[in-house]
Amino acid sequence: MKALSLLAGTLSLLTLAQLSAREPKEYDKDVSYREERLPAYDLPKLLVTPQGKTIKTAEEWHTIRRPQILALYSNLIYGCVPEPASPIQQSFEVVKTDPEFMGGKATRKDVKIRLKNDLGEMEMHFLVYVPNKAEKPAPTFFKHSFNNTKSRDFDVSDKNPGTLRNGWPLGDFFDRGYGFCAVYQQDLVGHNETSFLNSIHKLFYPKGQSFPKASEWGVLSTCAWGAMRGMDYLETDDDIDHTRVAIMGHSKMGKATLWTAAQDERFALAISAQSGCAGAALWRRKSGETLKKMVTRFPYWLCRNAWKFVEQEDDLPVDQHMLLACIAPRPVYVHSGVGDTWADSRGEYLSAYHASEVYRLLGKKGLESEESPEVGKAIIKSDVGYHNREGGHSIDPFDWERFMEFAEYHFKKTN
Ligand code: GCU
């Protein structure tokens, strides 16, 4: 009997090990990438309210429809940030300044952002690089970072002195007069958080609560909230022009970027790099990563209300073109990769294309053709920009260049 149960134990361990070794293929195995196999769908209307009112003016968009859409995203997709149980005090401290960063091209500031109330305290690290030779205050890029900003990844690379050890070509940004900031996605919440007891959430729970409610913030909303605290700091830093901040992020951080920019109008421009599912890609296409796949592997990136729409995407009152539209009239840029099928490049383009309706209503220039542009051709001189390039899931030199061009075009235009 004992021998039998031992055998069964060994077998189930083996099965588990085999399953987890196969896991990356398992989650991808039934994904559809063929356009002709994708479902037919109707997108929810951007410019018609649930009451049937057609939105005809910029004012109606700003005062009626945009708030409705943001509330839907807050309550059903990313989760809203509740009122904290007691007021949070926020303080900033520049803990280290290096005026000789990258051979004197920039000044690096390590900023500590402290968040504190009766229930506890959390700290965020915020990195700010100011170009030394440029006019101040300088416009800046602001990256939602996967990597820990306290790590050596953010030092200058020995092999290529114009870049950081993580590959970011910051020398080019400094030469063009841009600052660069970064906030680490895991300072306030874990990458695939499942308990939220050690995250920033603990400062928000009223007595008796220990887990976010179904409509309350998941991981992506938490990252977005953190970036807003970085922006609070920038508003106090005279070296940075906080009216010209371009927020950006790749993949999971691209999703967080769009949600940050949609809500917080202090960010003047947004760049989504291969943000895919829950980022720029349309839910209803179900191509590449789907809602089901996302919540299976990352259950709390979104709020729990989003689970209700698994395999029921047609019931969602929003699709991701509406998220991009909430950024209007501020310029938004979407970058896809041909080989990044998981992020559905066609769905990312269509989202940007459909969001353009709102840009036009607000007197801005959107994408004009429903056809995706040629691979490698970037649309820069538009308030909705886009490129798709050969290759997979990464930010390549070609992409960095386009991001700088896009920001340069728009920031100069508004000056
Ligand atoms: C996973 C996840 C994606 C995410 C990506 C990333 O692949 O499924 O949604 O974008 O990780 O963040 O790199």
Residues whose N, C-alpha, C, O or C-beta is under 5 A from the ligand:
A	BS01	GCU	H250 S251 K252 Q274 S275 C277 E289
